[in-house]
Amino acid sequence: MARLTANGSLAPGAGGDLITFEGGALGRPRRLRSLVEKTDAHNDWAAVGPGDRENLADRIGEEAGRLLDGPRPPRG
């Protein structure tokens, strides 16, 4: 999921949601916090404008890429 989100094959909101869900099974490691926060903001249609959503989408992809560079599964 992280690879598909990072390379743009999976929509950032959907990819972030899937990673967040799976992260719950891992005890919500701190390493996922930034991605979870960006995904939550991206999915809050009432609070985020279109330009901000695109920016958050890019940042979700970047966070997914960072997860790929770290330990798997993400810890701490």
C-alpha positions in Angstrom: 0.0 0.0 0.0 2.7 2.4 0.9 4.5 1.8 -2.4 1.3 2.3 -4.4 0.5 5.5 -2.5 4.0 6.8 -2.9 4.1 6.2 -6.7 0.6 7.6 -7.3 -1.0 4.3 -8.3 -3.3 4.5 -5.3 -5.3 7.7 -4.5 -3.6 9.4 -1.5 -6.8 9.5 0.6 -7.5 5.8 0.0 -3.8 4.8 0.4 -3.5 6.8 3.6 -6.7 5.3 5.0 -5.5 1.7 4.3 -2.1 2.4 5.9 -3.9 4.0 8.9 -6.1 1.0 9.2 -3.3 -1.5 9.0 -1.3 0.7 11.5 -4.0 0.2 14.0 -3.2 -3.5 14.0 0.4 -2.5 14.8 -0.6 -0.5 17.8 -0.5 2.8 16.0 3.3 3.4 15.9 4.5 7.0 16.2 6.1 6.6 12.8 2.6 6.7 11.2 1.4 9.8 13.0 2.3 12.3 10.3 0.7 10.2 7.6 -2.4 9.7 9.7 -2.7 13.4 10.4 -2.3 14.4 6.7 -4.8 11.7 5.6 -7.4 12.9 8.2 -7.0 16.5 7.0 -7.1 15.4 3.3 -10.4 13.6 3.9 -12.1 16.4 5.8 -14.0 17.9 2.9 -15.6 20.6 5.0 -12.3 22.0 6.3 -9.9 21.7 3.3 -10.1 23.7 0.0 -9.2 22.1 -3.3 -5.6 23.6 -3.4 -4.9 22.5 0.1 -6.2 19.0 -0.8 -3.7 18.7 -3.7 -0.9 19.8 -1.4 -2.0 17.3 1.3 -2.2 14.6 -1.4 1.4 15.2 -2.4 2.5 15.2 1.2 0.7 11.9 1.9 2.7 10.4 -1.1 5.9 11.7 0.4 5.1 10.3 3.8 4.3 6.9 2.3 7.7 7.0 0.6 9.4 7.7 3.9 7.7 4.7 5.4 9.2 2.6 2.6 12.7 3.8 3.7 12.2 2.7 7.3 11.7 -0.6 9.1 8.8 -2.9 8.1 6.5 -3.0 9.8 6.9 0.5 11.1 7.8 0.7 14.7 8.0 3.4 17.3 
